[in-house]
């Protein structure tokens, strides 16, 4: 069995082992694959694993040996699922591997927006505390989470985990779930407009689909309280970025914490990079060693299940 990993570096930059995968066949593991080299590298592959390297209909048509596609992530929009289905190619993903890590990062962003720990630690390094008149100081409002309303869009595994953490902080939890699945009993499910208008924090945890593209647009940003915070650790295109930057710069929103943007890496012209009170991390919420280790193990389990004739986590 010939296995080709098109872009393995982000999953395993060197601190994990590929040994379990290599036991399943002849492996060609590439750190990154430019679009022009996909067909050449995967020409003889029966198994292709990809994280963010796109597999279009035209590319799949040029890979006659291909029998299986494994996505090294939860989101599968990098693969033309319809084209794979037409070819009879199963496409698998890895759900739930990073729920705890992404939820942790969600609150890291929220706590930085409300407590400004990193900002004030830097002020100490810059001499701000040493030169202070009083024994303590802060130059940014400090916000307590207890009693605030956390509105969660999407009640999958990550959304539910975020709800549980929010509850532990004493927050009131409401949610809008596009799949209509009910959440834990302490979560109050509401329509999208109610969530945006009444939440002190709105956190996005839904997949990117045609229905959720630019879910957060100028109209919905206008629904939010000027004291509210917006969090996105899901997918960048869920947000109309110029509209969010405008709302932040105009003071119509207290802040935004984002781990994802519509284009990654972002061009220097992305207006959110210079927007007021925007805290942006480089799509690394998923990247703890624990989460990446689970991802690799589960990807191998998906491939083993396919070989045994019992494919699992098939998305097409």
C-alpha positions in Angstrom: 0.0 0.0 0.0 1.4 3.3 -1.1 0.7 6.2 1.3 1.3 9.9 0.5 1.1 12.5 3.2 0.9 15.8 1.4 1.4 18.3 4.3 2.5 16.6 7.5 4.5 19.4 9.1 1.8 21.2 11.0 0.6 17.9 12.5 4.1 16.7 13.2 6.8 19.3 13.2 9.2 16.7 14.7 7.9 16.0 18.1 5.7 13.0 17.2 6.4 9.7 15.4 5.1 8.5 12.1 5.9 4.9 13.0 2.3 3.6 13.3 1.5 5.0 9.9 4.7 3.7 8.3 3.8 0.2 9.5 0.7 0.2 7.2 2.6 0.7 4.0 5.2 2.5 2.0 5.1 6.1 3.1 6.1 9.3 1.4 5.7 12.1 4.0 6.0 15.7 2.8 6.1 18.7 5.0 4.2 20.8 2.4 3.1 20.3 -1.1 2.5 23.2 -3.6 -0.5 22.7 -5.8 1.7 22.2 -8.8 3.3 19.2 -7.2 0.3 17.3 -5.8 -0.3 15.1 -8.8 3.4 14.2 -9.2 3.8 13.3 -5.6 0.6 11.3 -5.3 0.6 9.7 -8.7 1.2 6.2 -7.4 -0.5 6.6 -4.1 -3.5 4.5 -3.1 -3.8 6.4 0.1 -3.6 10.2 0.4 -3.6 12.1 3.6 -4.0 15.9 3.6 -4.5 18.6 6.1 -4.9 21.8 4.1 -3.6 20.8 0.6 -6.7 21.0 -1.7 -7.9 18.0 -3.6 -10.1 19.3 -6.5 -12.1 17.3 -9.0 -9.4 17.8 -11.6 -6.7 16.6 -9.2 -8.7 13.5 -8.2 -9.2 12.6 -11.9 -5.5 12.6 -12.4 -4.9 10.1 -9.6 -6.2 6.8 -10.9 -4.5 4.6 -8.2 -6.3 6.5 -5.4 -8.5 4.4 -3.1 -8.8 6.5 0.0 -8.5 10.1 1.3 -7.9 10.9 4.9 -8.2 14.5 6.1 -5.8 15.3 9.0 -8.4 17.6 10.5 -12.1 17.9 11.3 -13.0 20.3 8.5 -13.2 18.7 5.1 -13.7 21.7 2.8 -10.2 21.1 1.2 -11.6 18.0 -0.6 -14.2 18.0 -3.4 -16.4 15.6 -1.6 -18.8 15.2 -4.5 -16.0 14.4 -6.9 -14.6 11.8 -4.4 -18.1 10.3 -4.0 -18.5 10.1 -7.8 -15.2 8.1 -7.9 -16.3 5.9 -5.0 -13.4 7.3 -2.8 -14.2 7.4 0.9 -13.1 10.6 2.6 -12.6 10.4 6.3 -11.9 13.1 8.9 -10.9 13.2 12.6 -13.6 14.6 14.8 -13.2 15.6 18.4 -9.4 15.3 18.7 -8.9 18.9 19.7 -12.1 19.8 21.6 -10.4 20.5 24.9 -7.5 22.3 23.3 -9.7 24.6 21.2 -12.0 25.3 24.1 -9.0 26.2 26.2 -7.7 28.6 23.6 -11.2 30.1 23.3 -11.0 31.1 26.9 -7.4 32.2 26.6 -8.6 34.7 24.1 -11.6 35.8 26.2 -9.4 36.1 29.4 -6.9 38.3 27.5 -9.8 40.5 26.3 -11.3 40.8 29.8 -8.2 40.6 32.1 -5.6 41.8 29.6 -3.0 39.6 31.4 -0.5 39.7 28.5 -0.9 43.4 28.1 -0.3 44.2 31.7 2.6 41.8 32.0 4.3 43.7 29.2 3.6 47.0 30.9 5.4 45.6 33.9 8.4 44.7 31.7 8.3 48.2 30.2 8.5 49.8 33.7 4.9 50.8 34.0 4.5 49.2 37.5 7.9 50.4 38.7 7.0 54.0 37.8 3.4 53.8 39.2 2.3 56.1 41.9 0.1 53.5 43.5 0.9 49.9 44.6 -1.3 48.6 41.7 -2.3 49.9 38.4 -4.2 49.0 35.2 -4.7 51.0 32.0 -7.4 48.9 30.5 -10.8 47.9 31.9 -10.9 44.6 33.8 -14.1 42.6 33.3 -15.4 39.8 35.5 -17.0 36.9 33.7 -19.3 35.8 36.5 -22.9 36.7 35.7 -22.2 37.6 32.0 -24.1 35.8 29.2 -22.1 33.6 26.9 -23.8 33.0 23.5 -22.5 30.0 21.6 -23.1 29.4 17.9 -22.8 25.7 17.3 -23.2 23.0 19.9 -20.9 20.4 18.6 -18.2 18.8 20.9 -16.2 22.1 21.1 -19.3 24.2 21.6 -20.5 22.0 24.5 -17.0 22.0 26.1 -16.9 25.8 25.9 -20.4 25.9 27.5 -19.2 23.7 30.4 -16.1 26.0 31.0 -18.3 29.1 30.8 -20.6 27.6 33.3 -17.7 27.0 35.6 -16.8 30.7 35.4 -20.4 31.5 36.6 -21.6 32.6 33.1 -25.1 32.2 31.9 -25.1 30.0 28.8 -27.3 30.4 25.7 -26.8 28.8 22.3 -28.0 28.7 18.8 -27.4 25.4 17.1 -27.8 25.2 13.3 -28.2 21.4 13.5 -31.1 21.8 15.9 -29.5 19.3 18.3 -30.3 20.1 21.9 -27.4 20.8 24.3 -26.9 20.3 28.0 -29.8 21.2 30.3 -28.0 24.3 31.6 -27.9 25.8 28.0 -30.8 27.9 26.9 -31.3 27.6 23.2 -32.5 30.7 21.3 -32.7 32.1 17.8 -29.7 33.8 16.3 -30.9 37.3 16.7 -31.7 36.9 20.4 -28.3 35.4 20.9 -26.5 38.3 19.2 -28.6 41.0 20.9 -28.4 39.7 24.5 -25.0 38.0 24.8 -22.0 39.7 26.5 -19.8 37.2 24.7 -20.5 35.5 21.3 -18.4 32.5 20.5 -18.4 30.8 17.1 -18.1 27.0 17.0 -20.0 26.0 13.8 -18.6 24.5 10.5 -18.1 26.6 7.4 -20.9 25.9 5.0 -22.7 28.0 2.4 -25.2 28.9 5.1 -22.6 30.0 7.6 -20.4 31.9 5.2 -20.1 35.4 6.7 -22.6 34.5 9.4 -21.3 37.5 11.3 -22.0 40.4 9.0 -22.6 44.1 9.4 -26.3 43.6 10.4 -25.5 41.0 13.1 -22.6 43.0 14.4 -25.0 45.9 14.8 -27.3 43.7 16.9 -24.5 43.2 19.5 -24.0 45.2 22.6 -21.2 47.8 22.4 -19.7 46.2 25.5 -19.7 42.7 24.0 -16.9 40.5 22.8 -16.8 38.2 19.7 -14.7 35.0 19.6 -13.9 32.8 16.7 -11.8 29.7 17.0 -13.8 27.9 14.2 -13.3 29.1 10.6 -12.3 32.6 9.4 -14.9 33.0 6.6 -17.7 32.9 9.2 -17.0 36.6 9.7 -17.2 39.6 7.3 -13.8 40.9 8.3 -14.0 44.5 7.0 -17.4 44.8 8.8 -15.8 43.5 12.1 -12.8 45.9 11.7 -15.1 48.8 11.2 -17.2 47.9 14.2 -14.1 47.6 16.4 -12.6 50.8 15.2 -15.8 52.7 15.7 -16.2 51.4 19.3 -19.4 49.6 18.5 -17.9 46.4 19.9 -15.6 46.0 22.9 -13.2 43.5 21.4 -12.7 40.4 19.3 -10.5 37.3 19.9 -9.7 35.4 16.8 -7.6 32.3 16.1 -8.7 32.1 12.4 -8.9 34.5 9.5 -10.5 34.1 6.0 -7.0 33.8 4.3 -4.2 32.1 6.2 -1.5 33.3 6.5 -3.3 36.7 6.2 -2.1 39.4 3.8 -0.8 42.5 5.5 -3.8 44.3 4.1 -6.3 42.4 6.3 -8.1 45.2 8.2 -8.3 43.1 11.4 -4.5 43.1 11.8 -4.6 46.8 12.8 -8.2 47.0 14.2 -8.6 48.3 17.8 -9.1 45.7 20.5 -8.6 42.7 18.1 -6.5 39.9 19.6 -5.4 37.5 16.9 -3.5 34.2 17.3 -2.1 32.3 14.3 -4.6 29.4 14.0 -2.9 27.4 16.7 -5.8 26.7 19.1 -5.7 23.0 17.8 -2.0 22.7 18.1 -1.2 21.4 21.6 1.0 18.3 21.5 -1.8 16.3 23.2 -4.3 17.2 20.5 -1.9 16.6 17.6 -1.0 13.2 19.1 -4.6 12.2 19.2 -5.1 13.5 15.7 -2.3 11.3 14.3 -3.5 8.2 16.3 -7.1 8.6 15.1 -6.0 9.2 11.5 -4.1 5.9 11.6 -7.1 4.2 13.2 -9.3 5.5 10.3 -6.9 4.0 7.8 -6.8 0.7 9.7 -10.6 0.5 9.7 -10.7 1.2 6.0 -8.2 -1.6 5.3 -10.3 -4.0 7.5 -13.4 -3.2 5.4 -15.1 -1.2 8.2 -14.5 2.4 7.3 -15.2 4.9 10.0 -15.6 8.7 10.1 -16.5 8.8 6.5 -17.9 12.3 5.5 -19.0 11.7 1.9 
